[in-house]
Amino acid sequence: MALSVQMVILSIYDAPGEAKSLGPVSGPNRQKDLCTFCTVSLDQEEVFRTKVFDKSTSPFYGEDFYFEIPRPFQCLSFYVYAKSVFQRDLAVGKVSIRKDDLCKYSGKEHWFVLQPVDPNSEVQGKVHLEMRLNEVITENGSVGQHLVVKIIECKELPLISGQNCDPYATVSLVGPARSDQKKTKVKKKTSNPQFDETFFFEVTRSSSYSKKSHFQVEEEDIEKLEIKVDMWNSENLAQDVFLGATRVAVKILRNDHIHKAWYLLQPKGNGSKSKSDDLGSLRLKLNYIEDTVLPPACYTPLCNLLLKSPDVKPISASSAHILGDICRDRYEAVLPMVRLLLHHNRFLPFVSAVAALELENTQEANTIFRGNTLATRCIDDMMKIIGKNYLAVTIKPVIDEICESNKTCEIDPNKLKEGDNVESNKENLQVYVQKVFTSITQSSSSCPPLMCDVFKALRHLACKRFPGDPHVQYSAVSSFVFLRFFAVAVLSPHTFQLRSHHPDPEISRTLTLISKTIQTLGSWGSLSKKLSSFKETYMYDFFKSFQEDKCIEKVKKFLDEISSKVSKESSGLEDAVVLKEGEVQKRAQGKKRLGKKNFKKRWLRLTNRDLSYHKQKGKEAVCTICVKNILAVEKLDESAFNRKNMFQVLHSEKPLYVQAGNCVEASEWLDVLGQVCRCNEGRLTTFHPSNYVGGVWQCCKSQSSSAPGCKPCTTTMLANLQLDIDCDREAERIFSLLSLNDTKLQNMEDACATMVVYQGPQREQEEYSKFTIQEPKETFQTLQQLRNIMEELQQQHHIRNDPTKLMHVSVLREESQTCSNTMHALGEHAHLA
């Protein structure tokens, strides 16, 4: 049965950029030696952390994180910690932003004042309560009342030391002269405990009771009585940890005989009152995107119109070009269009047509593809998307060596430190540049086929536009592959996932010098620059050594190779490409008993060929599973090992049980593993969501270890493993961009109408000059088609946002009952990037 389900996709891009005036931590003279780092958390679950910044009260972290949020959450939090060698890291302060407030700060930089980190305020989760009043007859025959409180369950309690907690609840009836407390049983190793425990509290009543005031509590009592629920984590040998609390006034039963509701857990009211203005500030830049993705059929007209763009004459009248035209001030606007064209193999004809249009307006060969145009933006995004593995096999080994060896390479006399030897530094820099340069110029066989096809088309177009210039065929290619690809990746390896963190300032300076050198060397092959063109004297001296090494010929040979060869089909013998790796907890194979010692830290590594785990990064593989032998990759129930964020890899031997570090990591592993084995022969159709213990499957109670699974396997969406493109999501983002720029679309329509109706000399108007309109009639027709499609999509969104119009889809109606239920359900269907 096909269900039309609203899919809410959440993604966050954040940059813990800078902290200032960090407050002192405990201990004498600690402030001047403060070494800090910043963590990013979803509620109380850490998902990322920065490098440690040494000895500064105003550290500049400068790190970027992009991640999909795979579950409902309440707050996005940033914690600043002081690093400690001999004891636990000390919390300096935090910034917490509620989910509802993220849009308020999205797209801009803000300074946030650090707030104190109080253990009694670090709470998350919710509790489900039921309350009612029962009339009872006491032993002496008088009529009294019992307040009945039922603790049904809790959801989303925090992890304690990375593991599920052992929660219990205390239930108290609190009033001016009473405080009766009762306690539930402890639930072991779970963040979602089911209690189903009922407690009775005697409620006093007025002596003037009459039958007419049926089920009424004395007015004074009902105003002052309240139920207080405290959640705790049971610690055997230490003090129990507070998890959160909620208070409900008994007077809520005035109108309802039975009250049943979810309550968010709140911090203690008597938490720390320390001043937050002494702790410093944290500068963040957040980009928060929340997409409501409609069923695929809704986007078919928009996708078809965009995919027809390469065939439209002139190209400026196409919907894809119009999108780039109206969003030219937003660099990220082109990305969803590029991804859509890449997925449907329509990128090459589109970018060729757009590049040809740009060249028509280029007057000098030495300025070819140097601006921030639609063509250059499209090719930039394409190289970033499909060129990641190319960078990994080409320059990543050298970048790793540079970052880990930490050799000084400064050659600017004005920046040399005391004791630096400029000749030794120059020699270090020359060695690094030579290694990077050689790895690039000898990598033509690894260049992705689509990049080669694009470079070939650019070379042909440039020669056609400037037939008398012998260098233009090289500058058309080098302006992208050297200036916009390799040089940028060397300068910012973290942006291209070549390093997990931004380099420190000294390494960053080395990479800057190497990047400038690579840019210049790449330009030599096309423009034959002379040494006199260098502004810096130290760079002039440095480049003399490279001129003797025939670098120009090497660059030209490389450019010839990547822009002349025809697209190659995969031979099946390509180099192993690392798709994902990281530290996990692995369940020991073949163990029968449960316990902490059966889980061991391992380095998990996935390539396009195999999945392996190692005792440490860089060590020999302990176990290797061929990708072709993977039969399924599925989530594992929390109850299986009383651990969160677990998944299982099913293959020909015993299942491999893995626990990821957090929910983001778990989702990324499930996604990439699911994609890499999607087309394997003999894939399972069902699986067991729990484990086999004591001769029985814990999920379905089947006693045979070889019993077929009791739950259908997840259907992996068809996607290119290297590109990871969700076309519906990209189409929704394009629709959002068009909607945000509705005024510009209207202005463009007006411009087309004016150009068609007015027959005299064309008058350049400020609003109209911002658009590229070659054929107003064709452009106007495309705009009308876009308008009709946008109106239909807006109507579909309106229908799905109004539960009363969804009576024909009962599942959607049920999911729209409460915000929490909706978010919980939608989180199960979220796509991962």
GULO-876203 format. One record per residue (C-alpha): residue in three letters; x, y, z. Coordinates in steps of 0.02 Angstrom, whole numbers, padded with zeros to 5 digits, always signed. Each point is the difference from the previous one (the first is absolute). Layout:
N
ALAXYZ...
***
This chain:
833
MET+00000+00000+00000ALA+00071+00168-00051LEU-00019+00138+00128SER+00017+00185-00033VAL+00098+00059+00149GLN+00067+00171+00042MET+00188-00020+00019VAL+00082+00134+00104ILE+00186+00005-00036LEU+00109+00099+00120SER+00176+00055-00037ILE+00115+00116+00093TYR+00160+00082-00054ASP+00087+00086+00142ALA+00166+00081+00030PRO+00061+00013+00180GLY+00105+00147-00054GLU+00069+00097+00145ALA-00009+00023+00188LYS+00053+00155+00094SER+00035+00049+00179LEU-00022-00176+00066GLY-00020+00000+00187PRO+00124-00083+00119VAL-00021-00178+00057SER+00043-00065+00171GLY+00179+00000+00057PRO+00136+00133+00018ASN+00061+00088-00159ARG-00104-00115-00109GLN-00065+00136-00116LYS+00165+00040-00085ASP+00030-00185-00037LEU-00178-00034-00059CYS-00006-00134-00136THR-00178-00015-00064PHE-00106-00095-00124CYS-00181+00013-00054THR-00128-00140-00020VAL-00163-00004-00099SER-00144-00096+00079LEU-00177-00049-00045ASP-00086+00016+00168GLN+00127-00089+00112GLU+00078-00108-00135GLU+00169+00061-00065VAL+00015-00016-00189PHE+00157+00102-00040ARG+00146+00082+00086THR+00135+00121-00057LYS+00186-00012+00023VAL+00077+00061+00162PHE+00053+00182-00012ASP+00155+00030+00105LYS+00024+00134+00132SER-00121+00136-00050THR-00151+00081+00079SER-00058+00056-00173PRO+00020-00157-00108PHE-00047-00002-00184TYR-00066-00175-00036GLY-00049+00034-00181GLU-00075-00172-00030ASP-00146-00047-00112PHE-00121-00144+00028TYR-00138-00057-00115PHE-00116-00138+00055GLU-00175-00069-00018ILE-00104-00016+00157PRO-00070-00177+00004ARG-00117+00017+00149PRO-00113+00124+00090PHE+00090+00121+00114GLN-00037+00147+00114CYS+00163+00098+00006LEU+00161+00023-00096SER+00136+00035+00127PHE+00182+00056-00005TYR+00112-00033+00150VAL+00169+00078+00031TYR+00117-00109+00104ALA+00168+00031+00079LYS+00115-00146-00039SER+00073-00088+00150VAL+00142-00126-00004PHE-00021-00082+00169GLN-00186+00017+00034ARG-00167+00017-00086ASP-00017+00142-00126LEU-00081+00152+00081ALA-00151+00084-00076VAL+00026+00187-00027GLY-00173+00039-00066LYS-00130-00042-00129VAL-00117+00071-00132SER-00168-00088-00022ILE-00118+00044-00141ARG-00174-00075-00004LYS-00054-00081-00162ASP-00139+00127-00023ASP+00127+00143+00009LEU+00126-00069-00126CYS-00083+00086-00149LYS+00020+00165+00091TYR+00190-00015-00003SER+00020-00092-00166GLY+00112+00076-00133LYS+00087+00130+00108GLU+00139+00010+00127HIS-00047+00034+00181TRP+00093+00021+00163PHE-00081-00105+00136VAL+00035+00027+00184LEU+00061-00159+00084GLN-00116-00065+00135PRO+00057-00100+00152VAL-00003-00189-00013ASP-00099-00063+00148PRO-00024-00188+00017ASN-00177+00031+00065SER-00045+00095-00158GLU+00069-00126-00125VAL-00163-00090-00033GLN-00094-00071-00148GLY-00145-00117-00034LYS-00183-00007+00044VAL-00116-00097+00116HIS-00175-00066-00033LEU-00118+00024+00149GLU-00180-00043+00041MET-00093+00081+00146ARG-00176-00023+00067LEU-00102+00022+00159ASN-00091-00149+00077GLU-00133+00012+00135VAL+00026-00125+00142ILE-00090-00049+00160THR+00115+00002+00151GLU-00004-00124+00146ASN-00106+00117+00107GLY-00127+00016-00141SER+00045+00176-00055VAL+00026+00043-00183GLY+00175+00044-00058GLN+00100+00012-00158HIS+00157-00080-00070LEU+00108+00086-00127VAL+00059-00137-00120VAL+00161+00032-00095LYS+00063-00122-00131ILE+00176+00012-00071ILE-00021-00080-00171GLU+00168+00023-00086CYS+00145+00117-00040LYS+00081+00039-00167GLU+00170+00064-00057LEU+00090+00002+00167PRO+00184+00047-00016LEU+00147-00118-00011ILE+00108-00013+00156SER+00186-00017-00041GLY-00049-00049-00176GLN-00115-00141+00054ASN-00184-00021+00037CYS-00050+00050+00175ASP-00085-00099+00141PRO-00149+00116+00028TYR-00130+00008+00135ALA-00128+00130+00051THR-00052+00076+00165VAL-00181+00063+00009SER-00045+00128+00132LEU-00160+00088+00051VAL+00059+00171+00057GLY-00101+00129+00096PRO+00022+00132+00135ALA+00004-00127+00141ARG+00036-00166-00083SER+00124-00088-00112ASP-00043-00182-00030GLN+00127-00091-00110LYS-00006-00169-00087LYS+00123-00085-00117THR-00007-00112-00154LYS+00108-00150-00035VAL+00168+00026-00086LYS+00000-00043-00185LYS+00167-00066-00060LYS+00097+00070-00149THR-00132+00095-00095SER-00033+00177-00056ASN-00184-00038-00031PRO-00060-00087+00159GLN-00175-00074+00013PHE-00060+00018+00180ASP-00189-00024+00001GLU-00002+00026+00189THR-00146+00077+00095PHE+00009+00098+00164PHE-00140+00055+00117PHE+00001+00159+00105GLU-00136+00042+00127VAL-00072+00172-00029THR-00085+00089+00146ARG-00169+00080-00026SER-00112+00127+00084SER-00114-00058+00142SER-00143+00091-00086TYR+00000-00132-00137SER-00166-00024-00089LYS-00051-00119-00139LYS-00027+00150-00112SER+00187+00038-00004HIS+00039-00171-00073PHE+00188-00031-00025GLN+00051+00172+00054VAL+00155+00028+00102GLU+00001+00137+00130GLU+00032+00167-00086GLU+00152+00042+00106ASP+00080-00170-00028ILE-00022-00004-00188GLU+00084+00169-00021LYS+00154-00053+00095LEU+00022-00185-00032GLU+00109-00062-00142ILE+00077-00161-00060LYS+00188+00002-00020VAL+00089-00134-00102ASP+00190-00012+00011MET+00099-00115-00115TRP+00163-00074+00064ASN+00138-00114-00060SER+00039-00135+00127GLU+00184-00007+00047ASN+00055-00151+00100LEU+00156+00073+00080ALA-00028+00186-00022GLN-00132+00133+00019ASP-00149-00019-00116VAL+00001+00117-00150PHE-00144+00121-00027LEU-00080-00020-00173GLY-00140+00128+00006ALA-00164+00043+00083THR-00175+00060-00037ARG-00140+00074+00106VAL-00186-00013-00032ALA-00129+00098+00102VAL-00140-00109+00069LYS-00126+00136-00046ILE+00014-00058-00180LEU-00127-00134+00052ARG-00135+00130+00029ASN-00058-00015-00179ASP+00060-00176-00043HIS-00038-00153+00103ILE+00152-00083-00079HIS+00151+00096-00062LYS+00126-00087-00113ALA+00145+00091-00085TRP+00185+00006-00045TYR+00111+00121+00097LEU+00175+00056-00045LEU+00125-00025+00141GLN+00063+00164+00073PRO+00158+00046+00098LYS+00000+00021+00187GLY-00061+00167+00060ASN+00143+00017+00124GLY+00138-00021-00128SER+00157+00104-00008LYS-00027+00188+00002SER+00175+00048-00054LYS+00017+00151-00112SER+00012-00044-00184ASP+00081+00165-00052ASP+00166-00057+00076LEU+00015-00154-00110GLY+00033+00080-00170SER-00086-00014-00169LEU-00003-00117-00149ARG-00020+00056-00181LEU-00100-00119-00108LYS-00064-00003-00177LEU-00148-00115-00022ASN-00086-00054-00160TYR-00156-00098+00044ILE-00106-00079-00136GLU-00163-00090+00030ASP-00078-00075-00156THR-00176-00069-00012VAL+00017-00123-00143LEU-00158-00048-00094PRO-00031-00168-00088PRO+00109-00024-00156ALA-00145+00021-00123CYS-00022+00181+00057TYR+00172+00048-00064THR-00009-00087-00169PRO-00055+00157-00098LEU+00137+00108+00079CYS+00135-00132-00028ASN-00053-00027-00181LEU+00004+00187-00035LEU+00175+00017+00077LEU+00067-00153-00090LYS-00058+00071-00167SER+00110+00152+00027PRO+00151-00059-00103ASP-00113-00016-00154VAL-00077+00174+00013LYS+00059+00127-00129PRO+00066+00121+00055ILE+00061-00072+00164SER-00043+00163+00090ALA-00184-00040-00026SER+00013-00166+00095SER-00067-00024+00175ALA+00172-00050+00069HIS+00080+00158-00068ILE-00143+00106+00067LEU+00027-00076+00173GLY+00184+00045-00006ASP-00043+00174-00064ILE-00121+00046+00139CYS+00109-00078+00136ARG+00168+00067-00058ASP+00029+00085+00169ARG-00021-00166+00092TYR+00147-00115-00037GLU-00081-00154+00077ALA-00154+00018-00112VAL+00082-00089-00147LEU+00045-00157+00099PRO-00171-00088-00001MET-00016+00031-00187VAL+00175-00070-00033ARG-00037-00154+00104LEU-00163-00031-00093LEU+00085+00017-00170LEU+00142-00114+00055HIS-00118-00135+00058HIS-00088-00003-00169ASN+00160+00016-00104ARG-00054+00170-00068PHE+00139+00105+00075LEU+00123-00006-00145PRO-00117+00066-00137PHE-00067+00134+00117VAL+00169+00066+00058SER+00066-00005-00179ALA-00143+00111-00058VAL+00020+00119+00148ALA+00190+00010-00027ALA-00027+00039-00185LEU-00116+00143+00048GLU+00129+00069+00122LEU+00139-00009-00130GLU-00106+00103-00120ASN+00012+00142+00126THR+00187-00025+00037GLN+00107+00124-00096GLU+00176-00049+00054ALA+00075-00174+00009ASN+00098+00035+00159THR-00162+00030+00098ILE-00083-00162-00052PHE-00106-00080+00138ARG+00070+00115+00134GLY-00165+00072+00064ASN-00133-00066+00117THR-00123-00049-00137LEU-00132-00134-00018ALA+00121-00108-00101THR+00142+00013+00127ARG-00116-00029+00147CYS-00073-00156-00081ILE+00172-00073-00039ASP+00064+00044+00175ASP-00144-00096+00080MET+00022-00146-00119MET+00185-00018+00043LYS-00037+00007+00186ILE-00133-00135-00016ILE+00084-00127-00113GLY+00182+00046+00033LYS+00012-00048+00185ASN+00071-00172-00032TYR+00117+00071-00132LEU+00073+00117+00131ALA+00010-00143+00125VAL+00109-00108-00112THR+00100+00147-00069ILE+00051+00128+00132LYS-00068-00068+00166PRO+00158-00102+00040VAL+00107+00156-00023ILE-00120+00110+00099ASP+00005-00127+00143GLU+00190+00001-00003ILE+00005+00190+00005CYS-00123+00011+00145GLU+00083-00136+00103SER+00185+00042-00028ASN-00022+00182+00051LYS+00155+00065-00090THR+00022+00188-00011CYS-00014+00068-00178GLU-00011+00189+00024ILE+00104+00095-00131ASP-00068+00176+00025PRO+00139+00096+00092ASN-00131+00106+00088LYS-00084-00154+00077LEU+00153-00100+00053LYS+00013-00043+00184GLU+00156+00018+00101GLY+00117-00146-00037ASP-00083-00045-00166ASN+00115-00045-00144VAL-00073+00067-00162GLU+00103-00117-00109SER-00056-00152+00098ASN-00181+00060-00009LYS+00015+00028-00187GLU+00066-00176-00021ASN-00147-00071+00101LEU-00125+00099-00103GLN+00082-00053-00162VAL-00012-00184+00048TYR-00184+00016+00044VAL-00043+00098-00158GLN+00091-00127-00106LYS-00096-00143+00079VAL-00169+00086-00023PHE+00043+00055-00177THR+00059-00174-00049SER-00152-00085+00077ILE-00112+00115-00103THR+00089-00008-00168GLN+00012-00190+00009SER-00183-00027+00046SER-00085+00016-00170SER-00051-00183+00001SER-00096+00028+00162CYS-00094+00154-00059PRO-00188-00038+00002PRO-00071-00027-00176LEU-00129+00138+00015MET+00133+00127+00048CYS+00100-00053-00153ASP-00154+00021-00110VAL-00034+00174+00069PHE+00181+00053-00023LYS-00002-00067-00177ALA-00157+00101-00040LEU+00074+00159+00077ARG+00160-00021-00099HIS-00096-00020-00162LEU-00110+00152+00035ALA+00149+00109+00047CYS+00096-00044-00159LYS-00155+00037-00103ARG-00023+00170+00083PHE+00185+00053-00007PRO+00076-00099-00145GLY+00156+00109-00009ASP+00056-00025+00181PRO+00106-00158+00027HIS-00014+00009+00189VAL-00188+00019+00020GLN-00030-00188-00015TYR+00104-00023+00158SER-00064+00149+00099ALA-00180-00060-00025VAL+00044-00159+00092SER+00131+00060+00125SER-00112+00138+00063PHE-00109-00139+00071VAL+00109-00150+00040PHE+00144+00099+00077LEU-00074+00165+00060ARG-00172-00058+00056PHE+00031-00182+00046PHE+00174-00055+00055ALA+00059+00168+00067VAL-00160+00024+00101ALA+00009-00178+00068VAL+00180+00026+00056LEU-00047+00164+00084SER-00154-00071+00090PRO+00019-00190+00014HIS-00137-00010+00132THR-00129+00069-00122PHE+00033-00146-00118GLN+00002-00130+00141LEU+00187-00027-00022ARG+00028+00039+00184SER-00117-00016+00148HIS+00049+00170+00072HIS+00065+00165-00063PRO+00190+00011+00013ASP+00083+00108+00131PRO+00063+00173-00052GLU+00178-00056-00042ILE-00057-00147-00107SER-00132+00112-00078ARG+00136+00122-00051THR+00099-00142-00081LEU-00154-00056-00097THR-00031+00179-00055LEU+00176+00012-00074ILE-00021-00168-00086SER-00170+00051-00068LYS+00069+00163-00072THR+00141-00097-00081ILE-00117-00129-00077GLN-00111+00139-00070THR+00149+00081-00082LEU+00074-00161-00067GLY-00169-00045-00073SER-00011+00168-00084TRP+00172-00016-00078GLY-00058-00138-00116SER-00135+00114-00069LEU+00063+00178+00012SER+00190-00021+00007LYS+00020+00127+00139LYS+00168+00080+00026LEU+00089+00012+00165SER-00015+00189-00003SER-00188-00016+00025PHE+00019-00055+00182LYS-00036+00134+00129GLU+00096-00079+00144THR+00189-00005-00014TYR+00012-00160+00101MET-00120-00086-00121TYR+00105+00061-00147ASP+00155-00083+00073PHE-00095-00157+00046PHE-00068-00029-00176LYS+00169+00004-00085SER+00031-00180+00048PHE-00162-00058-00078GLN+00030+00080-00170GLU+00149-00114-00026ASP-00103-00156+00032LYS-00104+00019-00159CYS-00160+00024+00101ILE-00085+00085-00147GLU+00014-00157-00105LYS-00064-00109+00142VAL-00151+00111+00026LYS-00040+00003-00186LYS+00016-00188-00011PHE-00118-00022+00148LEU-00127+00122-00071ASP+00008-00088-00168GLU-00033-00168+00081ILE-00150+00052+00105SER-00083+00101-00139SER+00028-00116-00148LYS-00045-00175+00054VAL-00171-00076-00026SER-00104-00054+00150LYS+00058-00167+00062GLU-00113-00137+00065SER+00042-00079+00166SER+00112-00151-00021GLY-00045-00071+00170LEU+00183+00015+00049GLU-00005+00178+00063ASP+00098+00047+00155ALA-00084-00025+00167VAL-00081+00164+00054VAL-00035+00030+00184LEU-00184+00044+00017LYS-00005+00016+00189GLU+00105-00044+00152GLY-00002+00035+00185GLU+00008-00070+00176VAL-00145-00110+00058GLN-00041-00128+00133LYS-00007-00175-00074ARG-00089-00147+00079ALA+00119-00148+00018GLN-00045-00139-00121GLY-00071-00162+00069LYS-00021+00058+00180LYS-00152-00068+00091ARG-00004+00105+00156LEU-00042+00184+00011GLY+00119+00122+00077LYS+00108+00151-00022LYS+00158-00100-00034ASN-00079-00076-00155PHE+00004+00170-00086LYS+00168+00063-00059LYS+00059+00159-00084ARG+00044-00029-00181TRP+00040+00105-00152LEU-00134-00036-00131ARG+00047+00034-00182LEU-00111-00014-00154THR+00066+00009-00178ASN-00088-00036-00164ARG+00073-00175+00014ASP-00013-00057+00181LEU-00047+00036+00179SER+00136-00029+00129TYR+00035+00035+00182HIS+00169+00029+00081LYS+00065+00013+00178GLN+00059+00177-00039LYS+00003+00115-00150GLY+00140-00049-00118LYS+00019-00175+00074GLU-00028-00163-00094ALA-00180-00054-00022VAL-00064-00121+00131CYS-00147-00049-00109THR-00049+00041-00179ILE-00171-00022-00080CYS-00013+00015-00188VAL-00133+00127-00047LYS-00075-00124-00123ASN-00034-00120+00145ILE-00104+00123+00103LEU-00181-00060+00001ALA-00080+00141+00101VAL+00040+00146+00114GLU-00133+00042+00129LYS-00029+00087+00166LEU+00009-00104+00158ASP-00129+00024+00137GLU+00064+00090+00154SER-00062-00145+00106ALA+00117-00125-00085PHE+00154+00057+00096ASN-00073+00145+00100ARG+00097+00120-00110LYS-00050+00140-00116ASN+00057+00037-00178MET+00031-00182-00046PHE-00011-00081-00171GLN+00037-00171-00070VAL+00091-00056-00158LEU-00072-00165-00060HIS+00112-00107-00110SER+00038-00182-00033GLU+00070-00027+00176LYS-00056+00061+00172PRO-00075+00176+00005LEU+00117+00144+00037TYR-00076+00109+00138VAL+00066+00179+00006GLN-00036+00148+00114ALA+00033+00172-00074GLY+00056+00147+00105ASN-00162+00098-00021CYS-00161+00006-00099VAL+00077+00099-00145GLU+00141-00125-00019ALA-00120-00148+00007SER-00110+00075-00136GLU+00149+00036-00112TRP+00066-00178+00018LEU-00172-00074-00038ASP-00019+00111-00152VAL+00170-00031-00081LEU-00002-00187+00039GLY-00176-00015-00068GLN+00051+00086-00161VAL+00159-00100-00027CYS-00089-00168+00012ARG-00165+00051-00079CYS+00027-00099-00160ASN+00078-00155+00078GLU-00069-00168-00053GLY-00094-00101+00130ARG-00045+00149+00111LEU-00114-00044+00144THR-00181+00054-00002THR-00026-00021+00188PHE+00108+00015+00155HIS-00004-00017+00189PRO+00003+00170+00087SER+00066-00078+00161ASN+00130-00132+00044TYR+00001-00189+00028VAL+00029-00037+00184GLY-00034-00156+00103GLY-00062-00100-00148VAL-00132+00126-00053TRP-00015+00157-00106GLN-00048+00140+00121CYS-00109+00087-00130CYS-00115-00140-00062LYS+00041-00138+00127SER+00043-00122-00140GLN+00115-00137+00066SER+00094-00039-00160SER+00157+00104-00026SER-00027-00015-00188ALA-00183+00055+00006PRO-00048+00130-00133GLY-00007+00179+00058CYS-00159+00067+00079LYS+00009+00176-00071PRO+00015+00061-00181CYS+00169+00070-00050THR+00015+00185-00035THR-00020+00044-00183THR+00151+00104-00047MET-00040+00147-00113LEU+00081-00010-00172ALA+00145+00120+00004ASN+00175+00022-00068LEU+00115-00054+00142GLN+00128+00135-00038LEU-00129+00138-00026ASP-00132-00046+00131ILE-00138+00100-00085ASP-00182+00002+00053CYS-00089+00076-00151ASP-00162+00037+00093ARG+00093+00097+00132GLU+00100+00097-00129ALA-00161+00042-00093GLU-00079+00062+00162ARG+00148+00113+00031ILE-00012+00069-00177PHE-00185+00033+00030SER+00044+00091+00163LEU+00128+00107-00092LEU-00124+00045-00135SER-00129+00045+00132LEU+00123+00111+00093ASN+00040+00091-00162ASP-00180+00017-00059THR+00020+00189-00019LYS+00149-00021-00116LEU-00098-00125-00105GLN-00138+00129-00016ASN+00127+00134-00049MET+00072-00116-00130GLU-00174-00030-00072ASP-00028+00187-00008ALA+00166+00023-00088CYS-00046-00131-00130ALA-00171+00078-00029THR+00076+00173-00019MET+00130-00061-00125VAL-00132-00088-00106VAL-00130+00141+00000TYR+00117+00150-00015GLN+00068+00010-00178GLY+00111+00153+00016PRO+00181+00009+00061GLN+00026-00109+00153ARG+00019+00102+00157GLU+00114-00074+00130GLN-00093-00004+00165GLU+00088-00036+00163GLU-00116-00144+00049TYR+00001-00080-00172SER+00189+00011-00025LYS+00024-00130+00137PHE-00074-00136-00112THR+00066-00088-00154ILE-00142+00008-00127GLN+00047-00044-00179GLU-00170-00059-00061PRO-00139+00081+00103LYS-00140-00108-00071GLU+00085-00166+00042THR+00055+00067+00170PHE-00178+00059+00039GLN-00071-00172-00044THR+00124-00086+00117LEU-00044+00123+00139GLN-00185-00039-00024GLN+00037-00186+00013LEU+00098+00030+00160ARG-00144+00103+00070ASN-00127-00139-00031ILE+00113-00131+00078MET+00034+00109+00153GLU-00186+00031+00027GLU-00034-00187-00005LEU+00140-00038+00124GLN-00058+00139+00115GLN-00174-00076-00002GLN+00072-00173+00041HIS+00095+00073+00148HIS-00156+00089+00060ILE-00102-00160-00007ARG+00130-00100+00096ASN+00019+00134+00132ASP-00188-00003+00036PRO-00047-00165+00086THR-00185+00026-00039LYS+00039-00021-00185LEU+00087-00166+00023MET-00148-00108+00052HIS+00033-00116-00148VAL+00173-00043+00068SER-00029-00061+00177VAL+00184-00025+00038LEU+00039+00182-00036ARG-00149+00057+00103GLU+00059-00103+00148GLU+00176+00068-00014SER-00067+00178+00005GLN-00082-00018+00171THR+00143+00068+00104CYS+00164+00083-00041SER+00101-00126+00099ASN-00083-00150-00080THR+00023+00074-00173MET+00184+00037+00027HIS+00028-00173+00072ALA-00081-00084-00149LEU+00084+00110-00130GLY+00170-00026+00076GLU-00012-00183-00047HIS-00014+00046-00184ALA+00135+00134-00008HIS+00125-00010-00144LEU+00186+00018+00040ALA+00124+00105-00097
***
